[in-house]
């Protein structure tokens, strides 16, 4: 339950139709298994205490009486289980028979949740609940039967709403009602016959509801052992969150599926949405029911992507890369049309970022049906430029058909050192930044001479860390990579190569992808193929920083939570001390370098994370790092 994670377990016991005592034992066995997995929410299918195929036996007082006694025994047997448990059962109340989920918590039955919507399959036996409240006596104990949202006293973000069977219909609006009352987790307790194609419908429904309502959606349908007189019942179990499938089982066998919901992600996204205002907790006669849990760490078992900006699925990755590239190119195309620019001027280093920016320029010119020679690609070797990068820059420009120029800036920079009385043997920040600013000056002046504008190459990862020279590579007239992180830059270039049959170009791009990221500002032998200065040695691995960036900006997670997730995700790549070191670097630089992001050039937003000061990410340049530093210092 710590850090906003709550483990939920979806259970499908093997049952016998109408054998309540047998089913009771099966349910208790799976409760024990779920509890051993650390589940705080344990969910069972609709009518699992009897089976949903009892037919007219549902009217039997013998069956119904044993159900009431069994649910009391289950409550008593689970009084030491640190979880809220929902068990599907039939229940007599108000002179009618209802299809319900009995909610158990530490030996008590605080509430019974009845189905509210008509179900054609079960309407012969069960009534629809018409709202309000009903006190129900079960084995001499009074409990409340009503639609409600259950709220955890210790974890305020854990608010559970229930759909029973046909309540899950989008037309019913039950889920929307529960979410309007604050529910962050919707539990769908169902029992549906298996039909060809049904699984796709159910999967889409679960992911759509969890995405549109920004919630966790936990679904269970059916038990192994139902009658097969007319249909076969499956034992589908599914856990979704914010439109993503966290865990699932599709099949016919009994079992327990457990994973963690990230309530922090749900609450964070809701804060950003105008759909989710203050909840009217007494609206429509639905009052919250409070339950208690002992606070305990939730062991993380669910999978988080190492590269949250780059999908693991090859099809999704290609779609993401293609869409990103097209957004970049169309944004640049519009800026060219609006300004009437006669040319595009871009600095080409032979590195990842400038390679992608060049491809974007080429795509924009192709869409405008203008010659690629209107792109003025300029390489500006100086003290740290290697033969490898200079060669790759020249090759890709030649193969793409752009206007390539080489301007050696070494003498200009040396003259500048003389002008400001800087010892050129002193390789400090002045030595490095003077080269970056000289390159920008050359590009800007060329843009004036060519009636064009400078296309920026810096990416989102560099902006987050402030890894840019102020008024050097920090500045341009349009930054096409401004919302593309380093890990995605690599992926987009690889995706470009898939549709390209130019072997020379492919070889150069692959070498660029394999070349260590470097600003190439410290002196090296001009014929060297290797870098003396590697960015990731100084600021840390970009795969870590992109992970930190995604969760810090997209969800506003705390350093403690990001650290815990990173240790889980990167356990096979970095030790905890290394992760903590670079996490501290990330937050320190993120705060200290905001002033550079406060005056960024324009650039099209391509994904859910952007640091543009024009509405996407607002942060004062003088915001203090103290609170985050304190939390980081407390981590071990």
Long-range contacts (C-beta under 8 A, 24 or more apart in sequence): 1-40, 1-154, 1-155, 1-158, 1-293, 1-295, 1-296, 1-297, 1-298, 2-295, 2-296, 2-297, 2-298, 3-264, 3-298, 3-558, 3-560, 3-561, 3-564, 4-157, 4-262, 4-263, 4-264, 4-265, 4-267, 4-561, 5-260, 5-261, 5-262, 5-263, 5-264, 5-298, 5-300, 6-40, 6-41, 6-155, 6-158, 6-185, 6-260, 6-261, 6-263, 6-298, 7-37, 7-38, 7-39, 7-40, 7-41, 7-258, 7-259, 7-260, 7-261, 7-298, 7-299, 7-301, 8-39, 8-40, 8-41, 8-42, 8-43, 8-185, 8-216, 8-218, 8-239, 8-258, 8-259, 8-260, 8-261, 9-34, 9-37, 9-39, 9-41, 9-42, 9-43, 9-83, 9-256, 9-257, 9-258, 10-43, 10-218, 10-219, 10-220, 10-237, 10-238, 10-239, 10-249, 10-256, 10-257, 10-258, 11-42, 11-43, 11-44, 11-45, 11-220, 11-237, 11-255, 11-256, 11-257, 12-44, 12-45, 12-220, 12-222, 12-223, 12-224, 12-235, 12-236, 12-237, 12-249, 12-253, 12-254, 12-255, 12-256, 13-44, 13-48, 13-223, 13-224, 13-254, 14-223, 14-224, 14-225, 14-254, 15-48, 15-51, 15-223, 15-224, 15-225, 15-226, 16-51, 16-225, 17-50, 17-51, 17-53, 17-54, 17-225, 17-226, 17-227, 18-50, 18-51, 18-54, 18-57, 18-63, 20-49, 20-50, 20-63, 20-66, 20-67, 20-70, 21-66, 21-70, 23-48, 23-49, 23-50, 23-51, 23-70, 24-49, 24-70, 24-73, 24-74, 26-254, 27-74, 27-87, 28-74, 28-77, 28-78, 30-254, 30-256, 31-74, 31-78, 31-81, 31-83, 31-85, 33-256, 34-83, 34-256, 34-258, 35-81, 35-82, 35-83, 37-256, 37-258, 38-258, 38-296, 38-298, 38-299, 39-83, 39-258, 40-82, 40-83, 40-84, 40-158, 40-293, 40-298, 41-83, 41-84, 41-158, 41-160, 41-185, 41-187, 41-218, 42-81, 42-83, 42-84, 42-85, 42-86, 43-85, 43-86, 43-187, 43-189, 43-218, 43-220, 44-85, 44-86, 44-87, 44-88, 44-189, 44-220, 45-88, 45-189, 45-190, 45-191, 45-220, 45-221, 45-222, 45-223, 46-88, 46-99, 46-101, 46-164, 46-165, 46-189, 46-190, 46-191, 46-221, 47-88, 47-89, 47-90, 47-99, 47-191, 48-87, 48-88, 48-89, 48-191, 48-223, 49-87, 49-88, 49-89, 49-90, 50-89, 50-90, 51-223, 51-225, 51-226, 51-227, 52-88, 52-122, 52-191, 52-222, 52-226, 52-233, 53-226, 53-227, 53-229, 53-231, 53-233, 55-125, 56-125, 58-90, 58-97, 58-125, 58-126, 59-97, 59-125, 63-90, 64-90, 64-91, 64-92, 64-97, 67-91, 68-138, 68-139, 69-139, 71-102, 71-104, 71-109, 71-138, 72-109, 72-138, 72-139, 72-141, 74-104, 75-104, 75-107, 75-108, 75-109, 76-107, 78-104, 78-106, 78-107, 79-106, 79-107, 80-106, 81-106, 82-293, 82-294, 82-296, 83-293, 84-150, 84-152, 84-160, 84-291, 84-293, 86-113, 86-162, 86-187, 86-189, 88-164, 88-189, 88-191, 90-125, 90-126, 91-136, 91-138, 91-145, 93-134, 93-136, 93-145, 94-134, 96-127, 97-125, 97-126, 97-127, 98-126, 98-127, 98-129, 98-145, 99-126, 99-164, 99-165, 100-145, 100-164, 101-162, 101-164, 101-187, 101-189, 103-150, 103-162, 103-289, 103-291, 105-291, 105-292, 106-291, 106-292, 109-138, 109-141, 109-143, 110-143, 110-144, 110-150, 110-289, 110-291, 111-143, 111-144, 111-145, 111-146, 111-148, 111-150, 111-289, 112-136, 112-143, 112-144, 112-145, 112-146, 113-145, 113-146, 113-147, 113-148, 113-162, 113-164, 114-145, 114-146, 114-147, 114-164, 115-164, 115-165, 115-166, 115-167, 116-147, 116-164, 116-167, 116-172, 116-174, 117-165, 117-166, 117-167, 117-169, 117-172, 117-174, 118-166, 119-165, 119-166, 122-165, 131-284, 131-285, 132-285, 133-285, 144-289, 146-285, 146-286, 146-287, 147-174, 147-286, 148-286, 148-287, 148-288, 148-289, 149-178, 149-181, 149-182, 149-183, 149-281, 149-286, 149-288, 149-289, 150-288, 150-289, 150-290, 150-291, 151-182, 151-288, 151-289, 151-290, 151-291, 152-290, 152-291, 152-292, 152-293, 153-290, 153-291, 153-292, 153-293, 154-292, 154-293, 154-294, 154-295, 155-263, 155-293, 155-295, 157-184, 157-263, 157-264, 157-266, 157-267, 158-184, 158-185, 158-263, 158-293, 159-183, 159-184, 159-185, 159-288, 160-184, 160-185, 160-186, 160-187, 161-185, 161-186, 161-187, 162-186, 162-187, 162-188, 162-189, 163-187, 163-188, 163-189, 163-190, 164-189, 164-190, 165-189, 165-190, 165-191, 165-192, 168-205, 170-205, 170-209, 175-209, 175-213, 175-215, 176-213, 177-284, 177-286, 179-213, 179-215, 179-276, 180-279, 180-280, 180-283, 181-279, 181-280, 181-281, 181-283, 181-286, 181-288, 182-279, 182-281, 182-288, 183-215, 184-215, 184-216, 184-263, 184-266, 184-267, 185-215, 185-216, 185-217, 185-218, 185-261, 185-263, 186-210, 186-213, 186-215, 186-216, 186-217, 186-218, 187-218, 188-217, 188-218, 188-219, 188-220, 188-221, 189-220, 190-219, 190-220, 190-221, 190-222, 191-221, 191-222, 191-223, 191-226, 191-233, 192-221, 192-222, 192-233, 192-234, 193-222, 193-230, 193-231, 193-232, 193-233, 194-222, 194-231, 194-232, 194-233, 194-234, 194-252, 199-236, 199-250, 202-236, 202-238, 203-238, 203-245, 203-248, 206-238, 206-240, 206-245, 207-240, 207-243, 207-244, 207-245, 208-243, 209-240, 210-240, 210-241, 210-242, 210-243, 210-244, 211-242, 211-243, 214-242, 214-266, 214-269, 214-270, 214-273, 214-275, 214-276, 215-241, 215-242, 215-266, 216-240, 216-241, 216-261, 216-263, 216-266, 217-241, 218-261, 223-254, 224-252, 224-253, 224-254, 225-254, 241-265, 241-266, 242-266, 242-269, 246-302, 247-302, 258-301, 259-301, 259-302, 260-298, 260-300, 260-301, 260-302, 264-555, 264-557, 264-561, 265-555, 268-554, 268-555, 268-556, 268-557, 269-555, 300-564, 300-565, 300-568, 304-565, 304-568, 304-569, 305-569, 306-543, 306-547, 306-569, 306-570, 306-573, 307-487, 307-488, 307-543, 307-546, 307-547, 308-546, 308-547, 308-550, 308-551, 309-485, 309-487, 309-488, 309-546, 309-550, 309-607, 309-609, 310-487, 310-488, 310-491, 317-491, 317-495, 318-495, 318-498, 320-488, 320-491, 321-488, 321-491, 321-492, 321-494, 321-495, 321-496, 322-495, 323-606, 324-484, 324-488, 324-492, 324-606, 324-607, 325-359, 325-360, 325-363, 325-492, 325-495, 325-496, 326-363, 327-604, 327-605, 327-606, 328-360, 328-363, 328-480, 328-481, 328-484, 328-604, 328-606, 329-360, 329-363, 329-364, 329-367, 330-364, 330-367, 330-604, 331-478, 331-480, 331-603, 331-604, 332-360, 332-361, 332-364, 332-455, 332-478, 332-480, 332-604, 333-364, 333-367, 333-368, 335-453, 335-477, 335-478, 335-602, 336-364, 336-368, 337-368, 339-453, 341-451, 341-452, 341-453, 342-374, 342-450, 342-451, 342-452, 343-374, 343-375, 343-376, 343-447, 343-450, 343-451, 343-452, 344-374, 344-375, 344-376, 344-452, 344-453, 344-455, 345-376, 345-378, 345-443, 345-446, 345-447, 345-450, 345-452, 345-453, 345-454, 345-455, 346-375, 346-376, 346-377, 346-378, 346-443, 346-454, 346-455, 346-457, 347-377, 347-378, 347-379, 347-380, 347-439, 347-440, 347-443, 347-454, 347-457, 347-473, 348-377, 348-378, 348-379, 348-393, 348-396, 348-397, 348-404, 349-379, 349-389, 349-393, 349-457, 349-520, 350-379, 350-388, 350-389, 350-390, 350-391, 350-392, 350-393, 350-512, 350-515, 351-389, 351-512, 351-515, 351-517, 351-518, 352-459, 352-486, 352-489, 352-490, 352-493, 352-512, 352-513, 352-515, 352-517, 353-457, 353-458, 353-459, 353-462, 353-481, 353-486, 353-489, 354-393, 354-457, 355-392, 355-396, 355-493, 355-509, 355-512, 356-457, 356-480, 356-481, 356-484, 356-489, 356-492, 356-493, 357-455, 357-456, 357-457, 357-480, 357-481, 358-396, 358-397, 358-400, 358-402, 359-400, 359-493, 359-496, 360-455, 360-480, 360-481, 361-402, 361-455, 361-480, 362-400, 362-402, 372-400, 372-401, 372-402, 373-401, 373-402, 373-403, 374-403, 374-452, 375-402, 375-403, 376-402, 376-403, 376-405, 376-446, 376-450, 376-452, 377-402, 377-403, 377-404, 377-405, 378-404, 378-405, 378-406, 378-407, 378-442, 378-443, 378-446, 379-404, 379-405, 379-406, 379-407, 380-406, 380-407, 380-408, 380-409, 380-438, 380-439, 380-442, 381-406, 381-408, 381-409, 381-410, 381-526, 382-408, 382-409, 382-410, 382-413, 382-435, 382-438, 382-439, 382-520, 382-521, 383-410, 383-413, 383-435, 383-521, 383-522, 383-523, 383-524, 384-435, 384-518, 384-519, 384-520, 384-521, 384-522, 384-523, 384-524, 384-532, 384-533, 385-520, 385-524, 385-526, 386-520, 386-524, 386-526, 386-528, 386-529, 386-530, 386-531, 387-526, 387-527, 387-528, 387-529, 388-511, 388-515, 388-528, 388-529, 388-530, 389-515, 389-520, 392-508, 392-511, 392-512, 392-515, 395-504, 395-505, 395-508, 396-505, 396-508, 396-509, 396-512, 399-502, 399-504, 399-505, 399-508, 400-505, 407-442, 409-435, 409-438, 409-439, 409-442, 412-438, 413-438, 427-522, 427-523, 431-521, 431-522, 432-469, 432-519, 432-521, 432-522, 433-469, 433-470, 433-472, 435-521, 436-469, 436-472, 436-473, 436-519, 436-521, 437-469, 437-471, 437-472, 439-472, 439-473, 440-469, 440-471, 440-472, 440-473, 440-475, 443-476, 447-477, 453-477, 453-478, 454-478, 455-479, 455-480, 456-480, 456-481, 456-482, 456-601, 456-603, 457-481, 458-482, 459-484, 459-485, 459-486, 459-489, 460-484, 460-485, 460-486, 460-549, 460-609, 460-610, 460-611, 461-485, 461-486, 461-487, 461-542, 461-545, 461-546, 461-549, 462-486, 463-596, 463-597, 463-600, 463-611, 464-545, 464-549, 464-553, 464-586, 464-589, 464-590, 464-611, 465-539, 465-545, 465-585, 465-586, 465-589, 465-590, 465-593, 466-589, 466-590, 466-592, 466-593, 466-594, 466-596, 466-597, 467-535, 467-539, 467-589, 468-596, 470-595, 470-596, 474-596, 475-601, 476-601, 477-601, 478-601, 478-602, 478-603, 479-600, 479-601, 479-602, 479-603, 480-603, 480-604, 481-603, 482-600, 482-601, 482-603, 482-604, 482-610, 482-611, 482-612, 483-603, 483-604, 483-605, 483-606, 483-607, 483-609, 483-610, 483-611, 483-612, 484-606, 484-607, 485-542, 485-546, 485-549, 485-609, 486-517, 486-542, 486-545, 486-546, 487-542, 487-543, 487-546, 488-546, 488-607, 517-542, 539-582, 539-585, 539-589, 540-581, 540-582, 540-585, 540-586, 541-574, 541-582, 544-570, 544-574, 544-579, 544-582, 544-583, 544-586, 545-582, 545-586, 548-582, 548-583, 548-586, 548-587, 549-586, 549-609, 550-609, 552-586, 552-587, 552-590, 553-609, 553-611, 553-617, 554-608, 554-609, 558-628, 558-631, 559-583, 559-587, 559-628, 559-631, 559-632, 559-635, 560-631, 560-634, 560-635, 563-632, 563-635, 576-636, 580-632, 580-635, 583-632, 584-629, 584-632, 587-625, 587-628, 587-629, 587-632, 588-625, 588-629, 591-623, 591-624, 591-625, 591-628, 592-625, 594-619, 594-620, 594-621, 594-623, 595-621
